[in-house]
Structures are given as structure tokens and as C-alpha cells.
Amino acid sequence: MKRETVQAWLLILPALLLLVVFTHWPAATTFVDTLYSTPKGSRPSHYVGLDNFVELWGDPVFWKALHNNIVYAGCTIPASVILALLMALAVNEALPGRPLLRMAYFTPTMLPMIAVANIWLFFYTPDYGLFDHVLGLFGGSRHNWLGDRDTALPAMIAVQVWKDSGFFMIFYLAALQTVPSDLKEAAALEGSSRWNFFRRVTLPLLMPTTLFVLVNAVINAFRVVDHIVVMTRGGPDNATTLLLYYIYETGFRFWDTAMAATLTMVLLAILAALAAFQFGVLGRRVHYR
């Protein structure tokens, strides 16, 4: 038994070392950095305790970024998951041109985020963009989609949903193809409708996949920075500033490393709480019984 235990630990040792070196150790050092001030020039950092957290509590831009990120996650997560499921159900059927449809749904996933941002930047361009041209056909007026505080964040949400839904569709499609065909035949013999079969059989069997997709959707919703840099830089008036972008801006534009570390710990705490909820609450309800 001891030999098997040693062998097991040796097998997981490389992955464990990578996890400690690139995840846990940086998180621990980041927390230590929150307890010190930012070194400036010849003035070294000094211990400040929880002053960085107190300063962050009174920062209106932080609360704006947090609010934006909550709205962003609350919209992108359900929209991308539901759309991915609908697309997977569509391409799982025997349709003419099904391979091309699958490729069309999955293509946005293969594009780099910077390329996606530039494509949508053209769509949103006032007067010349695709959306303004379409609105013009129906008598609509020009609109600065990314320059209006009311539409900037929804515009960014649309980009994320378009990018993520095709990626999540692949997992749902793979899960749908594992549903036993005899269950469908038995349900048809019993006179069950397609909606009843989907609600009572297919959807519960997809719950493990849904949990996996939800975990990835939550991560994606809180790690957005690249297409914000390209499209809005957090504007207008911080309307599209999200937590990770605010960390990037604080750390690499203003060089306030202590505050950037503090923001990072807040983001890690949020993600840890969401992960605990997903695996502790939702994880117990994913298996069909």
C-alpha cells in the first residue's frame, strides 16, 4: 500500500510542481504585496497593513468596474450557454449541409481575440459600420455604439457571446451524441413529446457538461482584457471597465503594483466563491438519478 501511494505521488508530482510554482506561489506573493506600498524611485516599499484594501473600498472606479463585471457576467454566461445548447441541438439533427453549419458556428472560436475585436470594431463604426448600414435600410439614424455609455457595455457583451457560444457548442454536441438511442425509441413508444423527452431525459443527462461549460463561462467573463484594450480602453467614462482591465491599467499604466495586487486578490476571492458555489452546490445536482 505504501509503495502504491509513493508511486501515485510521483506520478502527480510534475503537475503538482507546475500548479504550485505558477498558481499557488504567485497567489501567495500577490497577497504579501497587498500589505506593502508601491515602491517609487529611490523610496522602497514599506508595510502598510490593510491600508490598500481600505483605499480600494473608497475607490469609485473599482465599484464601477465591479458593477460592470457583474452585469457582464450575468449577461454573457446564460446567453452563451443557452445559445451553445440551441446550436448543438440544431447541428445534432440530420440537416442538409450540417458539416458547414458546424464549421460556421465554431469558426469564431478559432479566431484570435484581437482579430475578433477588430472585426467587431468595424461593425460598430458610426456611419460606415455594418450595424449603421443595416439600421439605415430601415430608416434608422447613425449611432456611436462604443461611444455611448448606454450601449458600450451591451456591445462588448455581444462580442463575448459571439466568441464563446461556438466553443461551448462543441462540448454540448459531444454530450448529445452520447445519449443512448434506445432512450429516444422508448420515449417515442410511450408517446412522449420531443419537448418532454428533452426536459426529462436529455437535459438531466447534459448536466455534467453544463457544469463544465458554466465553469469555463465564469472564467471567461472575469478574464476579459484584450478586446477592451482594442475597442474601448474602458470608456466611455469607465462604462466598459471590467476588473481584469482595471488591474491591467493600474499595474501597467499607472505602475501602482500594490493596488494592482489588491485588486487581484479581490478578483481571486470572487472566483473562489463562485467556484465553491459551482462545485459545492451545483456539483451535487449534476448527475441524473
C-alpha atoms as a printed R data frame, in Angstrom:
    type eleno elety resid chain resno       x      y       z
1   ATOM     1    CA   MET     A     1   0.000  0.000   0.000
2   ATOM     2    CA   LYS     A     2   2.806  2.419   0.834
3   ATOM     3    CA   ARG     A     3   4.554  1.628  -2.456
4   ATOM     4    CA   GLU     A     4   1.378  2.398  -4.395
5   ATOM     5    CA   THR     A     5   0.995  5.670  -2.500
6   ATOM     6    CA   VAL     A     6   4.563  6.710  -3.304
7   ATOM     7    CA   GLN     A     7   4.077  5.806  -6.962
8   ATOM     8    CA   ALA     A     8   0.857  7.825  -7.072
9   ATOM     9    CA   TRP     A     9   2.543 10.906  -5.605
10  ATOM    10    CA   LEU     A    10   5.468 10.553  -8.036
11  ATOM    11    CA   LEU     A    11   3.042 10.428 -10.950
12  ATOM    12    CA   ILE     A    12   1.281 13.628  -9.943
13  ATOM    13    CA   LEU     A    13   4.479 15.389  -8.803
14  ATOM    14    CA   PRO     A    14   5.218 17.169 -12.146
15  ATOM    15    CA   ALA     A    15   1.668 18.558 -12.380
16  ATOM    16    CA   LEU     A    16   1.744 19.446  -8.671
17  ATOM    17    CA   LEU     A    17   5.013 21.347  -9.058
18  ATOM    18    CA   LEU     A    18   3.643 23.311 -12.005
19  ATOM    19    CA   LEU     A    19   0.498 24.115 -10.031
20  ATOM    20    CA   VAL     A    20   2.465 25.320  -7.018
21  ATOM    21    CA   VAL     A    21   5.049 27.313  -8.997
22  ATOM    22    CA   PHE     A    22   2.664 29.012 -11.421
23  ATOM    23    CA   THR     A    23  -0.549 29.257  -9.367
24  ATOM    24    CA   HIS     A    24  -0.280 28.960  -5.597
25  ATOM    25    CA   TRP     A    25   3.102 30.637  -5.117
26  ATOM    26    CA   PRO     A    26   2.197 33.698  -7.253
27  ATOM    27    CA   ALA     A    27  -1.114 33.980  -5.377
28  ATOM    28    CA   ALA     A    28   0.703 33.911  -2.029
29  ATOM    29    CA   THR     A    29   3.270 36.508  -3.107
30  ATOM    30    CA   THR     A    30   0.494 38.703  -4.512
31  ATOM    31    CA   PHE     A    31  -1.253 38.661  -1.139
32  ATOM    32    CA   VAL     A    32   2.017 39.683   0.532
33  ATOM    33    CA   ASP     A    33   2.310 42.579  -1.939
34  ATOM    34    CA   THR     A    34  -1.089 43.883  -0.826
35  ATOM    35    CA   LEU     A    35   0.369 44.522   2.620
36  ATOM    36    CA   TYR     A    36   3.069 46.855   1.283
37  ATOM    37    CA   SER     A    37   3.095 50.169  -0.543
38  ATOM    38    CA   THR     A    38   4.249 50.595  -4.123
39  ATOM    39    CA   PRO     A    39   7.982 51.360  -4.379
40  ATOM    40    CA   LYS     A    40   8.600 54.655  -6.171
41  ATOM    41    CA   GLY     A    41  12.026 55.657  -7.409
42  ATOM    42    CA   SER     A    42  14.518 55.566  -4.576
43  ATOM    43    CA   ARG     A    43  11.778 55.102  -1.997
44  ATOM    44    CA   PRO     A    44  11.365 51.398  -1.195
45  ATOM    45    CA   SER     A    45   8.040 49.836  -0.295
46  ATOM    46    CA   HIS     A    46   7.028 49.704   3.353
47  ATOM    47    CA   TYR     A    47   4.479 47.767   5.355
48  ATOM    48    CA   VAL     A    48   1.014 49.355   5.339
49  ATOM    49    CA   GLY     A    49  -1.171 46.508   6.593
50  ATOM    50    CA   LEU     A    50  -4.695 46.645   5.197
51  ATOM    51    CA   ASP     A    51  -4.462 50.261   4.021
52  ATOM    52    CA   ASN     A    52  -4.579 49.183   0.374
53  ATOM    53    CA   PHE     A    53  -7.889 47.412   0.957
54  ATOM    54    CA   VAL     A    54  -9.267 50.464   2.757
55  ATOM    55    CA   GLU     A    55  -8.198 52.680  -0.131
56  ATOM    56    CA   LEU     A    56  -9.760 50.270  -2.605
57  ATOM    57    CA   TRP     A    57 -13.026 50.352  -0.652
58  ATOM    58    CA   GLY     A    58 -13.266 54.090  -1.295
59  ATOM    59    CA   ASP     A    59 -12.313 53.877  -4.969
60  ATOM    60    CA   PRO     A    60 -15.380 54.682  -7.145
61  ATOM    61    CA   VAL     A    61 -13.724 53.259 -10.278
62  ATOM    62    CA   PHE     A    62 -13.343 49.892  -8.542
63  ATOM    63    CA   TRP     A    63 -17.045 49.782  -7.690
64  ATOM    64    CA   LYS     A    64 -17.887 50.788 -11.247
65  ATOM    65    CA   ALA     A    65 -15.656 48.031 -12.618
66  ATOM    66    CA   LEU     A    66 -17.174 45.501 -10.200
67  ATOM    67    CA   HIS     A    67 -20.699 46.517 -11.188
68  ATOM    68    CA   ASN     A    68 -19.799 46.310 -14.879
69  ATOM    69    CA   ASN     A    69 -18.269 42.869 -14.420
70  ATOM    70    CA   ILE     A    70 -21.329 41.570 -12.559
71  ATOM    71    CA   VAL     A    71 -23.592 42.815 -15.357
72  ATOM    72    CA   TYR     A    72 -21.179 41.451 -17.953
73  ATOM    73    CA   ALA     A    73 -21.061 38.012 -16.325
74  ATOM    74    CA   GLY     A    74 -24.798 37.975 -15.644
75  ATOM    75    CA   CYS     A    75 -25.474 38.519 -19.347
76  ATOM    76    CA   THR     A    76 -22.689 36.613 -21.102
77  ATOM    77    CA   ILE     A    77 -22.845 33.413 -19.030
78  ATOM    78    CA   PRO     A    78 -26.534 32.470 -19.526
79  ATOM    79    CA   ALA     A    79 -26.642 33.854 -23.076
80  ATOM    80    CA   SER     A    80 -23.592 31.941 -24.298
81  ATOM    81    CA   VAL     A    81 -24.605 28.702 -22.533
82  ATOM    82    CA   ILE     A    82 -28.195 28.769 -23.810
83  ATOM    83    CA   LEU     A    83 -27.118 29.737 -27.323
84  ATOM    84    CA   ALA     A    84 -24.480 26.988 -27.333
85  ATOM    85    CA   LEU     A    85 -27.088 24.408 -26.322
86  ATOM    86    CA   LEU     A    86 -29.512 25.577 -29.011
87  ATOM    87    CA   MET     A    87 -26.796 25.452 -31.665
88  ATOM    88    CA   ALA     A    88 -25.724 21.977 -30.548
89  ATOM    89    CA   LEU     A    89 -29.317 20.740 -30.731
90  ATOM    90    CA   ALA     A    90 -29.611 22.201 -34.240
91  ATOM    91    CA   VAL     A    91 -26.439 20.693 -35.688
92  ATOM    92    CA   ASN     A    92 -27.059 17.349 -33.965
93  ATOM    93    CA   GLU     A    93 -30.013 16.783 -36.268
94  ATOM    94    CA   ALA     A    94 -29.677 15.320 -39.779
95  ATOM    95    CA   LEU     A    95 -29.707 18.604 -41.691
96  ATOM    96    CA   PRO     A    96 -28.501 19.326 -45.233
97  ATOM    97    CA   GLY     A    97 -25.076 20.961 -45.077
98  ATOM    98    CA   ARG     A    98 -24.624 20.047 -41.414
99  ATOM    99    CA   PRO     A    99 -20.766 19.983 -41.539
100 ATOM   100    CA   LEU     A   100 -20.723 23.501 -42.989
101 ATOM   101    CA   LEU     A   101 -23.139 24.710 -40.317
102 ATOM   102    CA   ARG     A   102 -20.996 23.215 -37.575
103 ATOM   103    CA   MET     A   103 -17.923 24.875 -39.039
104 ATOM   104    CA   ALA     A   104 -19.732 28.207 -39.257
105 ATOM   105    CA   TYR     A   105 -20.743 28.008 -35.587
106 ATOM   106    CA   PHE     A   106 -17.235 27.033 -34.480
107 ATOM   107    CA   THR     A   107 -15.278 29.496 -36.640
108 ATOM   108    CA   PRO     A   108 -15.417 32.446 -34.145
109 ATOM   109    CA   THR     A   109 -13.696 30.249 -31.571
110 ATOM   110    CA   MET     A   110 -10.671 29.750 -33.808
111 ATOM   111    CA   LEU     A   111 -10.133 33.477 -34.341
112 ATOM   112    CA   PRO     A   112  -7.704 35.340 -32.038
113 ATOM   113    CA   MET     A   113  -9.468 37.760 -29.721
114 ATOM   114    CA   ILE     A   114  -7.584 40.715 -31.194
115 ATOM   115    CA   ALA     A   115  -8.852 39.784 -34.663
116 ATOM   116    CA   VAL     A   116 -12.381 39.400 -33.292
117 ATOM   117    CA   ALA     A   117 -12.140 42.820 -31.653
118 ATOM   118    CA   ASN     A   118 -11.079 44.460 -34.916
119 ATOM   119    CA   ILE     A   119 -13.884 42.755 -36.848
120 ATOM   120    CA   TRP     A   120 -16.499 43.987 -34.383
121 ATOM   121    CA   LEU     A   121 -14.836 47.383 -34.237
122 ATOM   122    CA   PHE     A   122 -15.694 47.690 -37.921
123 ATOM   123    CA   PHE     A   123 -19.265 46.521 -37.247
124 ATOM   124    CA   TYR     A   124 -19.714 49.228 -34.610
125 ATOM   125    CA   THR     A   125 -18.079 52.086 -36.573
126 ATOM   126    CA   PRO     A   126 -20.549 55.017 -36.861
127 ATOM   127    CA   ASP     A   127 -21.832 55.693 -40.402
128 ATOM   128    CA   TYR     A   128 -19.574 53.114 -42.068
129 ATOM   129    CA   GLY     A   129 -20.161 50.078 -39.846
130 ATOM   130    CA   LEU     A   130 -22.391 47.112 -40.631
131 ATOM   131    CA   PHE     A   131 -24.932 47.902 -37.934
132 ATOM   132    CA   ASP     A   132 -25.405 51.503 -39.026
133 ATOM   133    CA   HIS     A   133 -25.810 50.370 -42.636
134 ATOM   134    CA   VAL     A   134 -28.491 47.866 -41.615
135 ATOM   135    CA   LEU     A   135 -30.255 50.480 -39.492
136 ATOM   136    CA   GLY     A   136 -30.091 52.893 -42.397
137 ATOM   137    CA   LEU     A   137 -32.000 50.429 -44.581
138 ATOM   138    CA   PHE     A   138 -34.883 50.640 -42.122
139 ATOM   139    CA   GLY     A   139 -34.726 54.397 -41.672
140 ATOM   140    CA   GLY     A   140 -32.614 54.352 -38.510
141 ATOM   141    CA   SER     A   141 -30.087 57.046 -37.650
142 ATOM   142    CA   ARG     A   142 -26.357 56.677 -37.002
143 ATOM   143    CA   HIS     A   143 -25.276 55.625 -33.551
144 ATOM   144    CA   ASN     A   144 -21.913 55.575 -31.815
145 ATOM   145    CA   TRP     A   145 -22.249 52.110 -30.289
146 ATOM   146    CA   LEU     A   146 -18.949 52.144 -28.402
147 ATOM   147    CA   GLY     A   147 -19.042 55.845 -27.567
148 ATOM   148    CA   ASP     A   148 -22.424 55.783 -25.842
149 ATOM   149    CA   ARG     A   149 -22.444 54.809 -22.163
150 ATOM   150    CA   ASP     A   150 -25.800 53.071 -22.602
151 ATOM   151    CA   THR     A   151 -24.720 50.808 -25.456
152 ATOM   152    CA   ALA     A   152 -20.967 50.325 -24.940
153 ATOM   153    CA   LEU     A   153 -21.222 47.504 -22.396
154 ATOM   154    CA   PRO     A   154 -24.016 45.638 -24.265
155 ATOM   155    CA   ALA     A   155 -21.874 45.919 -27.390
156 ATOM   156    CA   MET     A   156 -18.962 44.251 -25.592
157 ATOM   157    CA   ILE     A   157 -21.302 41.578 -24.220
158 ATOM   158    CA   ALA     A   158 -22.398 40.727 -27.774
159 ATOM   159    CA   VAL     A   159 -18.769 40.185 -28.800
160 ATOM   160    CA   GLN     A   160 -18.149 37.791 -25.908
161 ATOM   161    CA   VAL     A   161 -21.321 35.779 -26.541
162 ATOM   162    CA   TRP     A   162 -20.480 35.502 -30.251
163 ATOM   163    CA   LYS     A   163 -16.973 34.274 -29.380
164 ATOM   164    CA   ASP     A   164 -17.863 31.806 -26.606
165 ATOM   165    CA   SER     A   165 -21.058 30.151 -27.788
166 ATOM   166    CA   GLY     A   166 -19.390 28.226 -30.628
167 ATOM   167    CA   PHE     A   167 -16.735 26.897 -28.260
168 ATOM   168    CA   PHE     A   168 -19.308 25.691 -25.731
169 ATOM   169    CA   MET     A   169 -21.390 24.187 -28.542
170 ATOM   170    CA   ILE     A   170 -18.683 21.585 -29.188
171 ATOM   171    CA   PHE     A   171 -18.986 20.187 -25.671
172 ATOM   172    CA   TYR     A   172 -22.776 20.059 -25.845
173 ATOM   173    CA   LEU     A   173 -22.629 18.397 -29.249
174 ATOM   174    CA   ALA     A   174 -20.260 15.728 -27.952
175 ATOM   175    CA   ALA     A   175 -22.535 15.146 -24.946
176 ATOM   176    CA   LEU     A   176 -25.665 14.901 -27.129
177 ATOM   177    CA   GLN     A   177 -24.035 12.223 -29.248
178 ATOM   178    CA   THR     A   178 -23.561 10.054 -26.149
179 ATOM   179    CA   VAL     A   179 -27.282  9.993 -25.303
180 ATOM   180    CA   PRO     A   180 -28.384  6.368 -25.909
181 ATOM   181    CA   SER     A   181 -30.668  5.993 -28.895
182 ATOM   182    CA   ASP     A   182 -32.752  3.358 -27.116
183 ATOM   183    CA   LEU     A   183 -33.949  6.040 -24.695
184 ATOM   184    CA   LYS     A   184 -35.359  8.014 -27.613
185 ATOM   185    CA   GLU     A   185 -37.012  4.912 -29.017
186 ATOM   186    CA   ALA     A   186 -38.539  4.006 -25.649
187 ATOM   187    CA   ALA     A   187 -39.848  7.550 -25.197
188 ATOM   188    CA   ALA     A   188 -41.354  7.520 -28.699
189 ATOM   189    CA   LEU     A   189 -43.121  4.221 -27.969
190 ATOM   190    CA   GLU     A   190 -44.565  5.721 -24.793
191 ATOM   191    CA   GLY     A   191 -45.889  8.664 -26.787
192 ATOM   192    CA   SER     A   192 -43.613 11.240 -25.140
193 ATOM   193    CA   SER     A   193 -43.231 14.537 -26.975
194 ATOM   194    CA   ARG     A   194 -39.832 15.821 -28.060
195 ATOM   195    CA   TRP     A   195 -40.029 18.667 -25.536
196 ATOM   196    CA   ASN     A   196 -40.900 16.261 -22.710
197 ATOM   197    CA   PHE     A   197 -38.020 13.961 -23.687
198 ATOM   198    CA   PHE     A   198 -35.624 16.914 -23.784
199 ATOM   199    CA   ARG     A   199 -36.771 18.232 -20.401
200 ATOM   200    CA   ARG     A   200 -36.975 14.883 -18.606
201 ATOM   201    CA   VAL     A   201 -34.102 12.938 -20.174
202 ATOM   202    CA   THR     A   202 -31.723 14.952 -22.357
203 ATOM   203    CA   LEU     A   203 -31.308 17.995 -20.131
204 ATOM   204    CA   PRO     A   204 -30.550 15.995 -16.942
205 ATOM   205    CA   LEU     A   205 -28.026 13.875 -18.861
206 ATOM   206    CA   LEU     A   206 -26.352 17.086 -20.035
207 ATOM   207    CA   MET     A   207 -25.924 18.480 -16.520
208 ATOM   208    CA   PRO     A   208 -22.269 17.351 -16.082
209 ATOM   209    CA   THR     A   209 -21.445 19.080 -19.374
210 ATOM   210    CA   THR     A   210 -23.430 22.140 -18.288
211 ATOM   211    CA   LEU     A   211 -21.396 22.392 -15.086
212 ATOM   212    CA   PHE     A   212 -18.159 22.195 -17.078
213 ATOM   213    CA   VAL     A   213 -19.408 24.845 -19.504
214 ATOM   214    CA   LEU     A   214 -20.551 27.086 -16.642
215 ATOM   215    CA   VAL     A   215 -17.115 26.926 -15.017
216 ATOM   216    CA   ASN     A   216 -15.471 27.986 -18.281
217 ATOM   217    CA   ALA     A   217 -18.089 30.690 -18.890
218 ATOM   218    CA   VAL     A   218 -17.471 32.199 -15.447
219 ATOM   219    CA   ILE     A   219 -13.712 32.212 -16.039
220 ATOM   220    CA   ASN     A   220 -14.163 33.841 -19.441
221 ATOM   221    CA   ALA     A   221 -16.458 36.507 -18.003
222 ATOM   222    CA   PHE     A   222 -13.825 37.621 -15.481
223 ATOM   223    CA   ARG     A   223 -10.687 37.403 -17.621
224 ATOM   224    CA   VAL     A   224 -11.653 39.893 -20.308
225 ATOM   225    CA   VAL     A   225  -8.968 42.420 -21.159
226 ATOM   226    CA   ASP     A   226  -7.741 42.100 -24.757
227 ATOM   227    CA   HIS     A   227 -10.773 43.197 -26.735
228 ATOM   228    CA   ILE     A   228 -11.439 46.013 -24.244
229 ATOM   229    CA   VAL     A   229  -7.933 47.335 -24.913
230 ATOM   230    CA   VAL     A   230  -8.570 47.260 -28.663
231 ATOM   231    CA   MET     A   231 -12.153 48.521 -28.738
232 ATOM   232    CA   THR     A   232 -12.872 50.916 -25.851
233 ATOM   233    CA   ARG     A   233  -9.960 51.105 -23.361
234 ATOM   234    CA   GLY     A   234 -12.579 51.016 -20.627
235 ATOM   235    CA   GLY     A   235 -14.536 54.001 -21.899
236 ATOM   236    CA   PRO     A   236 -16.612 55.958 -22.269
237 ATOM   237    CA   ASP     A   237 -16.467 57.202 -18.668
238 ATOM   238    CA   ASN     A   238 -15.452 53.713 -17.415
239 ATOM   239    CA   ALA     A   239 -18.639 52.222 -18.888
240 ATOM   240    CA   THR     A   240 -16.735 49.151 -20.128
241 ATOM   241    CA   THR     A   241 -14.051 48.945 -17.433
242 ATOM   242    CA   LEU     A   242 -14.010 45.408 -16.025
243 ATOM   243    CA   LEU     A   243 -11.981 44.093 -13.104
244 ATOM   244    CA   LEU     A   244  -9.156 42.472 -15.055
245 ATOM   245    CA   TYR     A   245  -8.796 45.508 -17.319
246 ATOM   246    CA   TYR     A   246  -8.687 47.745 -14.244
247 ATOM   247    CA   ILE     A   247  -5.946 45.520 -12.822
248 ATOM   248    CA   TYR     A   248  -4.019 45.792 -16.094
249 ATOM   249    CA   GLU     A   249  -4.466 49.558 -16.214
250 ATOM   250    CA   THR     A   250  -3.498 50.040 -12.556
251 ATOM   251    CA   GLY     A   251  -0.445 47.818 -12.770
252 ATOM   252    CA   PHE     A   252   0.960 48.656 -16.208
253 ATOM   253    CA   ARG     A   253  -0.313 52.159 -16.933
254 ATOM   254    CA   PHE     A   254  -0.152 53.796 -13.508
255 ATOM   255    CA   TRP     A   255   2.516 51.408 -12.127
256 ATOM   256    CA   ASP     A   256   0.688 51.083  -8.824
257 ATOM   257    CA   THR     A   257   1.710 47.486  -8.166
258 ATOM   258    CA   ALA     A   258   0.357 47.384  -4.612
259 ATOM   259    CA   MET     A   259  -3.137 48.418  -5.682
260 ATOM   260    CA   ALA     A   260  -2.990 46.050  -8.655
261 ATOM   261    CA   ALA     A   261  -2.132 43.213  -6.256
262 ATOM   262    CA   THR     A   262  -5.039 44.225  -4.028
263 ATOM   263    CA   LEU     A   263  -7.422 44.185  -6.985
264 ATOM   264    CA   THR     A   264  -6.048 40.786  -7.983
265 ATOM   265    CA   MET     A   265  -6.802 39.327  -4.551
266 ATOM   266    CA   VAL     A   266 -10.358 40.672  -4.727
267 ATOM   267    CA   LEU     A   267 -10.795 39.030  -8.127
268 ATOM   268    CA   LEU     A   268  -9.354 35.754  -6.820
269 ATOM   269    CA   ALA     A   269 -11.738 35.866  -3.857
270 ATOM   270    CA   ILE     A   270 -14.714 36.377  -6.192
271 ATOM   271    CA   LEU     A   271 -13.638 33.478  -8.410
272 ATOM   272    CA   ALA     A   272 -13.027 31.249  -5.386
273 ATOM   273    CA   ALA     A   273 -16.521 31.988  -4.048
274 ATOM   274    CA   LEU     A   274 -18.080 31.243  -7.429
275 ATOM   275    CA   ALA     A   275 -16.078 28.017  -7.746
276 ATOM   276    CA   ALA     A   276 -17.163 26.916  -4.264
277 ATOM   277    CA   PHE     A   277 -20.793 27.539  -5.219
278 ATOM   278    CA   GLN     A   278 -20.480 25.720  -8.528
279 ATOM   279    CA   PHE     A   279 -18.779 22.618  -7.186
280 ATOM   280    CA   GLY     A   280 -20.345 22.639  -3.724
281 ATOM   281    CA   VAL     A   281 -23.964 23.326  -4.692
282 ATOM   282    CA   LEU     A   282 -24.364 22.706  -8.411
283 ATOM   283    CA   GLY     A   283 -21.875 19.822  -8.387
284 ATOM   284    CA   ARG     A   284 -24.229 17.771  -6.243
285 ATOM   285    CA   ARG     A   285 -27.080 18.148  -8.725
286 ATOM   286    CA   VAL     A   286 -25.394 17.260 -11.985
287 ATOM   287    CA   HIS     A   287 -25.947 13.505 -12.007
288 ATOM   288    CA   TYR     A   288 -29.167 12.053 -13.366
289 ATOM   289    CA   ARG     A   289 -30.869  9.673 -10.955
